[in-house]
Amino acid sequence: MIRNKFAKYAIIILSIIAPVVSFYLWQIFRTPNLNTKSDKDYYLLIPTRSATFDTVLDSLKHNKILQDEMSFRFLSKLLKYPDHVRPGRYKIRPDAGNYEVIKSLRSGNQTPVKLTFNNIRLKKDLIGKIGTRFEFDSTEFGNLLRSDSATRFYGFTPETILCMFIPNTYEVYWNTTPQKLLGRMKSEYDAFWTSERQAKAKALNLTPVQVTILASIVEAETKKADEKPRVAGVYLNHLAVNEPLRADPTVIFAIGDFGIKRLLHNQLTYKSPYNTYINTGLPPGPINLPETSSIDAVLNREVHKYMYFCASPQLNGYHIFAETYQQHLENARQYQEALNKLGIKK
């Protein structure tokens, strides 16, 4: 009789407690608890050198991402996350629950950084762009790009290493090392330079690096995709007869004043290996990071007899081309008059 009564009470108590416990567990697992006051994703960065549970917790609390610390701690311990903290960059969506976040963190399911190369002129521009996006700093990355031994390992020099970076959008983990990033870029470079592209470069008596250097000059000369093969053809005609390229952008690059709109005669004699008015052949390295369209424009250059070109007097971004110097002088005169009318002196 007493046993039956005890069992009856136990059943009643359990029937009351079970739903409460179930509801509490459901709240711990599923109820929004992180990034609850935002409509944007939050990215949690867990450094490699301090990948501990306390670091994670401190970061979440400091950035006011965590609402109920006790429930997060409880479930983390239940899922043994404190013993499996992995460094990296993790996305926490708005109104995220404990379970989905802890599961992602524990598995190391990182959200990669989307790295896009564009509008890169100088090596320092590339260093600044990349060095602020990853766990490593720009100094460490920059030292590698300036190192003879490091760049030689990938088949380049400090002057030509920029050629290895093919403009595109890449997904890279935040906690990658500079060496791994360079290795990734070398793999992308090798994939870009297919046997077909290499054969075209060889037919021009150029290496892939030389093609990229020339493409950087073409890139600086024109943004018009339909004109790039013609501009490339002019410079290849100069190389074929060992005549200086006389490319204004190389002089501007050598001087380092990218606000120059109009080069003066005394500037054309500026002493630098990059000045293609006083040196024959290609400069020692690229003068920017050219788009793939410029590289392909060199590989598929337009065959013609043009040896000169200058900006169109219509100032529409295009150029006018000439086979003879006399024709070029007339074209240049018209362009200079157009600049004079606008009052552009430098």
Helices and strands as residue ranges (DSSP letters): H 2-30, E 32-34, E 42-46, H 53-62, H 69-78, G 81-83, E 88-92, E 96-97, H 98-107, E 113-116, H 123-131, H 138-145, H 148-153, G 161-164, E 169-172, H 178-192, H 195-203, H 208-221, H 228-240, H 248-255, G 265-269, H 292-299, E 308-311, E 319-322, H 325-342
